[in-house]
């Protein structure tokens, strides 16, 4: 039994911590999980080998939760390997991408019939159990499995809206070396921004992702102490349609048409070695009828 799961990182349109409503869009930084399972009636549980340094609490929780869902009552041995292009703890959804890729690999290995919301829900449960997310980041997980912008209720784990993106759009990202603290540790700071978060969420729900991203970045910068206002103004002057802090930062993302993306990338803060120009995720690992 063999399965391969692929998911991607994402950028934030609206952070879900202030209200429970989140919005994100997948970007082409991938995580690939490969799983080999050998069922055996002689063992009492699954013993799956995971090589360090990918043997983390999140990966273990994601694997365990997925096996409970897709292979209940079974046991045996196996191997799981992971490869990720998503920088860790920068706000580009590495945790959601990893847990989704693991869950999808288990689903593929067990021939389970699933859709992206099923995988995103497992990712959310595993992320909370592992202590890497306060809300489960259902929006981030779903964005990494589909295309366009998703808007979700992270508490109910439901998709509220799907906003297509022009295929000509690109995203320029500033990815500093420093990392952010775990989401549960920052929850209280962002929870105080409930009213501002409500306005940002309302903008995303009516399809105004440009305004949603602006309002979200202002509240995240205010709550977490980032000083990106001047940088955002330069990015907009250079041709960005929208820009803002992604996740809990410190990554800063700017969305622009392909013919302006080089100019926008040059206006990102920090050294050019910390800049990336990326495409948004296209079709993802699911056929359109399963979404």
Residue pairs with C-beta under 8 A, 6 or more apart in sequence:
1 36
1 37
1 38
1 39
1 109
1 110
2 34
2 35
2 36
2 37
2 108
2 109
3 34
3 35
3 37
3 104
3 105
3 106
3 107
3 108
3 109
3 110
4 32
4 33
4 34
4 35
4 105
4 108
5 32
5 33
5 35
5 100
5 101
5 102
5 103
5 104
5 105
5 106
5 107
5 108
5 285
6 30
6 31
6 32
6 33
6 101
6 104
6 285
7 30
7 31
7 96
7 97
7 98
7 100
7 101
7 104
7 119
7 141
7 144
7 145
7 285
8 26
8 27
8 28
8 29
8 30
8 31
8 86
8 97
8 143
8 144
8 145
8 281
8 284
9 26
9 27
9 29
9 30
9 31
9 85
9 86
9 92
9 93
9 94
9 97
9 144
10 24
10 25
10 26
10 27
10 92
10 93
10 96
10 97
10 140
10 143
10 144
10 281
11 24
11 25
11 27
11 92
11 93
11 171
11 173
11 246
11 247
11 251
11 253
12 22
12 23
12 24
12 91
12 140
12 213
12 216
12 244
12 245
12 246
12 247
12 253
13 23
13 24
13 25
13 149
13 151
13 204
13 209
13 212
13 213
13 216
14 21
14 22
14 23
14 151
14 197
14 200
14 201
14 203
14 204
14 212
14 213
14 216
15 22
15 190
15 197
15 200
15 216
15 219
15 220
15 247
15 248
16 22
16 135
16 137
16 138
16 139
16 152
16 154
17 134
17 135
17 183
17 186
17 187
17 190
17 191
17 197
18 190
18 191
18 193
18 194
18 196
18 197
18 198
18 200
18 219
19 194
19 197
19 198
19 201
20 135
20 153
20 154
20 155
21 151
21 152
21 153
21 154
21 160
21 197
21 201
21 204
21 205
22 135
22 137
22 138
22 139
22 140
22 151
22 152
22 154
23 139
23 149
23 150
23 151
23 152
23 201
23 204
23 209
23 212
24 93
24 139
24 140
24 142
24 143
24 149
24 150
25 143
25 148
25 149
25 150
25 165
25 171
25 280
25 281
26 143
26 144
26 145
26 146
26 147
26 280
26 281
26 284
27 92
27 171
27 173
27 278
27 279
27 280
27 281
28 278
28 279
28 280
28 281
28 282
29 85
29 86
29 87
29 92
29 97
29 278
30 84
30 85
30 86
30 97
31 82
31 83
31 84
31 85
31 86
31 94
31 97
31 98
31 100
31 101
31 144
32 82
32 83
32 84
32 101
33 80
33 81
33 82
33 98
33 101
33 102
33 104
33 105
34 80
34 81
34 82
34 105
35 48
35 78
35 79
35 80
35 102
35 105
35 106
35 108
35 109
36 78
36 79
36 80
36 109
37 46
37 48
37 71
37 76
37 77
37 78
37 109
37 110
38 76
38 77
38 78
39 74
39 75
39 76
40 75
40 76
40 77
41 75
43 75
43 76
43 77
44 75
45 75
46 67
46 71
46 74
46 75
46 76
46 77
46 78
47 76
47 77
47 78
48 63
48 77
48 78
48 79
48 80
49 77
49 78
49 79
49 80
50 59
50 60
50 63
50 79
50 80
50 81
50 82
51 81
54 80
54 81
54 82
56 130
57 130
57 131
57 132
58 95
58 98
58 99
58 126
58 127
58 130
58 132
59 80
59 82
59 98
59 99
59 102
60 130
61 99
61 126
61 127
61 129
61 130
62 98
62 99
62 102
62 103
62 122
62 123
62 126
62 130
63 80
63 102
63 106
64 126
65 103
65 122
65 125
65 126
65 129
66 102
66 103
66 105
66 106
66 107
66 122
66 126
67 74
67 106
69 106
69 112
69 122
70 106
70 107
70 110
70 112
70 114
71 106
71 110
80 102
80 105
82 98
82 101
82 102
84 94
84 97
84 98
86 92
86 93
86 94
86 97
86 98
87 94
87 175
87 251
88 94
88 179
89 179
89 180
90 175
90 176
90 179
90 180
90 246
90 247
90 249
90 250
90 251
91 180
91 245
91 246
91 247
91 248
91 249
91 250
91 251
92 173
92 175
92 246
92 247
92 251
93 137
93 140
93 141
93 143
93 144
93 247
95 127
95 130
95 132
95 133
95 137
96 120
96 123
96 127
96 133
96 137
96 140
96 141
96 144
97 140
97 141
97 144
99 122
99 123
99 126
99 127
99 141
100 119
100 120
100 122
100 123
100 141
100 144
100 145
103 119
103 122
103 123
103 126
104 114
104 119
104 145
104 285
106 112
107 114
107 118
107 119
115 286
115 290
115 291
116 142
116 145
116 146
116 284
116 286
116 290
116 291
117 142
117 157
117 158
117 159
119 141
119 145
120 138
120 141
120 142
120 145
120 157
121 138
121 157
123 136
123 137
123 138
123 141
124 133
124 135
124 136
124 137
124 138
124 141
124 154
124 157
125 136
127 133
127 136
127 137
127 141
128 134
128 135
128 136
131 182
131 184
132 182
132 183
133 183
133 184
134 183
134 184
134 187
135 154
135 155
135 183
136 154
136 157
137 154
137 183
138 152
138 153
138 154
138 157
139 150
139 151
139 152
139 154
140 247
142 150
142 152
142 159
143 149
143 150
143 281
144 281
144 284
145 284
145 285
145 286
146 162
146 281
146 284
146 286
146 291
147 164
147 165
147 280
147 281
147 282
147 283
147 284
148 162
148 163
148 164
148 165
148 280
149 162
149 163
149 164
149 165
149 204
149 209
150 159
150 161
150 162
150 163
151 159
151 160
151 161
151 162
151 163
151 201
151 204
151 205
152 158
152 159
152 160
153 160
160 205
161 204
161 205
161 207
162 291
163 204
163 207
163 209
165 280
166 257
167 282
168 257
168 258
169 241
169 255
169 256
169 257
169 258
169 280
170 255
170 256
170 257
170 258
170 261
170 277
170 278
170 279
170 280
171 253
171 254
171 255
171 256
171 277
171 278
171 279
171 280
172 235
172 240
172 253
172 254
172 256
172 261
172 264
172 265
172 268
172 275
172 276
172 277
172 278
173 246
173 251
173 252
173 253
173 254
173 268
173 275
173 276
173 277
173 278
174 231
174 251
174 252
174 253
174 268
174 269
174 270
174 274
174 275
175 251
175 274
175 275
175 276
176 250
176 251
176 270
176 274
177 274
178 250
179 250
180 186
180 224
180 247
180 248
180 249
180 250
181 248
183 248
186 223
186 224
186 248
189 223
189 224
190 197
190 219
190 220
190 223
190 224
192 223
193 219
193 220
193 222
193 223
196 215
196 218
196 219
196 222
197 216
197 219
199 215
200 212
200 215
200 216
200 219
201 212
203 209
203 211
203 212
203 215
204 212
209 242
210 241
210 242
213 242
213 243
213 244
213 255
214 232
214 242
214 243
214 244
216 244
216 245
217 228
217 232
217 243
217 244
217 245
218 229
220 226
220 244
220 245
220 248
220 249
221 227
221 228
221 229
221 245
224 245
224 248
224 249
226 245
226 249
226 250
228 244
228 245
228 252
228 269
231 252
231 267
231 268
231 269
232 243
232 244
232 252
232 254
234 267
235 243
235 254
235 264
235 267
235 268
236 243
237 267
238 256
238 260
238 263
238 264
238 266
238 267
239 256
239 257
239 260
239 263
239 264
240 254
240 255
240 256
240 260
240 264
241 255
241 256
241 257
242 254
242 255
243 252
243 253
243 254
243 255
244 252
244 253
245 251
245 252
245 253
246 252
246 253
252 268
252 269
254 264
254 265
254 267
254 268
256 263
256 264
261 277
262 277
265 275
265 277
268 274
268 275
